[in-house]
Amino acid sequence: MNLQKLLFLPSTPLNVLLSAAYALQQNSDVVNELWLIDQRTTDNNPYYLALLDWKQSPFKQVRILPGKAKGLHKLKERRQNFAILRSSLEQFQPTQILVGSDRRIEFQYAMHYEKGLGKSVKGIYLDDGLYSYVGRPAQPFKDGVNVWLRKLSYGFWWQEPSTVGASSLIEQAWLFQPSLAVAPLQQKSLMSFNIDWFTSSSLLSLSRSLASILCVNIEKISEIDLLILIPHPNNFKKIPNYASRLRQRILEEVSLGKKVGIKYHPRMQVADELDLESMGVYEIVPAQMAFEFCLPMLSKDCIVLGDVGTALLTTKWLRPEIKVQAVLDKEDDFQNRFVPLTHAMRIEVVEDYAC
């Protein structure tokens, strides 16, 4: 039997967590490598450092590839990444490539390169969250233009899947709830994650390594009664009176003696953009600390409140005992798309931040 070599290509913190959990379940004779792709920061990248520091790591080697460039410089950066990928692939020779998004050009190039050499490589999709269950809205004109621009820039091997995980490069998909997956994913060989994988001491030690690097106060997070997730800055600016409604909820909770925690979106540039600490907030979790890595630290009695997003889904999957509330405006067409999934996940829908 040929030696199994698994190559993981995560680009987001959730991808990192699922890659780590999956790799820990492999037999000792399986060789795992993880290459962190499309990273805005390669110097002092906390996830790369945490993976290197991880004492119980199942990965023989960890690499990092940048995704910093914009405009015309992006083409040059990607071609440099392709050269790195070719050299690394020739050295490692994977039998499986696992990714959180088959729209990532590094994944598509790796599959194209390996198959061009006549290698039989299996493409596997690891659940990337929300869009595995609601799909990606079609934008025929934009998608069509994007396909041809990429094909002309990089090669005719490029594909534009209808939603993540749906390309012909993916044979198998590992999901948290396969029965709720969108139709294109139902065409794949579907597998279900075992929630017990995420409670192992080996995996929890990765969360602790990351928390140490980001100076996260684990003890204070464990004491939070209500953790509010702040949406992407572009999104909350579109919500009428978002800041004032949020502050009112915080004041109400603090007046009741509750310890309120705030978790800003990782794209937030300022540590406390909305100046919530002055409202009596107990703890502001560093924005760079992905929510999935905070989950093991939360008390079972903590309530998690946020807008629609993968973070609420992962809370229900990984900490089902925790109460989760989604703030959804059913009059908003975009948000209303997620109501059926939210109900299917048994997440309570509330229409405002008020108690």
Secondary structure, DSSP 8 states (H G I E B T S, - for coil): ----EEEEE--SHHHHHHHHHHHHTS-TT-EEEEEEEEES--TT-HHHHHHHH-TT--EEEEEEEE----TTHHHHHHHHHHHHHHHHHHHH--SEEEES-TT-HHHHHHHHHHHHTT---EEEEE--STHHHH-----HHHHHHHHHHHHHHH-TT----SSTT-STT--EEEES-GGG--HHHHTSEEEE--GGGGG-HHHHHHHHHHHHHTT--HHHHHT-SEEEE---HHHHTTSTTHHHHHHHHHHHHHHTT--EEEE--TT--STTTT--GGGT-SEEE-TTS-HHHHGGGS-TT-EEEESSSHHHHHHHHH-TTSEEEEE--TTSHHHHTTHHHHHHTT-EEESSS--
